[in-house]
Amino acid sequence: MFLPPSIPAWRRRLGLSLFVAGLFLPWLIPVILFMDLDGWLTAALTVAFSVGLPELLWVMAALFIGREGVRHLWRHVRVRARLLLRKLRSQSK
């Protein structure tokens, strides 16, 4: 993939999956709001999915792929997001 080949394959896969899970966890907040849960549980899960758990997953990903691997993934995410925004802007004009 795009991570250093010196990292074993199982650590690359696990680190990448933890990183991606941390990216998409806040997108599950609307699902929590539609579930029939108590108010305090809904609030606790919303806070955990938006603030606590993504950072914890990124730290765990750094344990498996290293700090440079996580930095590389963040650069990759930023470049893809920038390209997507440019494409959307050009289509709206």
N, C-alpha and C positions, 0 to 999 in steps of 0.2 A: 504494500500500500504506500502511503506517503510518510510513514514513520521510519525511523532509522532501522535498518535491517539487523543491527547488532542486538536488538531486543528480541527475546524469544517470541514465537508466534502467539502462544497462548496469552502472554502478557500484553502484546499489542492488541489482540482482540478484546480482552477483558478491559483494558484501559480505554480503548475506543468506545466500547459499549457503555462504560460508566460516564464518559464524557458526553456522549450523545443523550443518555438518559438525563443527565443534568441540564442539558440544553432544552429538552422538550418537557420536562416536568412542570414548569409553570403553565404550559399549554393545557394541562389537565385540570386547572382550577375551575373552568366552567362545568366540567363533569361533576365536581364536588358540589357545586351550587345546585345542580339539578337532582342530586341524591336526597333522599328523605332522611336527613341526619339532624341531631340536636344542634342548636345554635352554637354552643361552645365547641362541639366537635368539628363543625363546619369551619368555624373561625380558626381553630388550631390547625386543621389540615391545610387551609388556605395559606396561613402564615408559613407553615412548614414547606409547602410546595413552592412558595415564592421566595423565601429567604434562606431557610436552613438547609434543606436537603440538596439543592443544586450545588452549593458550595462544598458540602460534605462529599458529594459524588465526584466533584472536580479534584478535591484533595486525594481521594482514593485513586482516581485515575492517575494523578501525579505519582503516587506510590508505585504504580505498575509501569508507566511509560516514561517517568522522569519529568522534571520541570521543563526541559527543552522540548520534549514531546508534546506537552500541553501547550506550550507557547506556539509550537508549530501548528497545532490544531486550531488555536484561536486565530492565528494569522490566516489560515485556510478559511475559517468561518467568516472573518471580516472581508476577505477578498470576494467570496461568493455572495455575501450580502450586498456589497458595493456593486457587483455586476448585475445582480437582480434589480437593485434600485435604478440603475441606469437604464436597464431594459424596460422597466415599468414606466419610467419617465419618458422614454422615447416613444412608447406606444400610446401614451396619453396625449401627446401633442399632435 
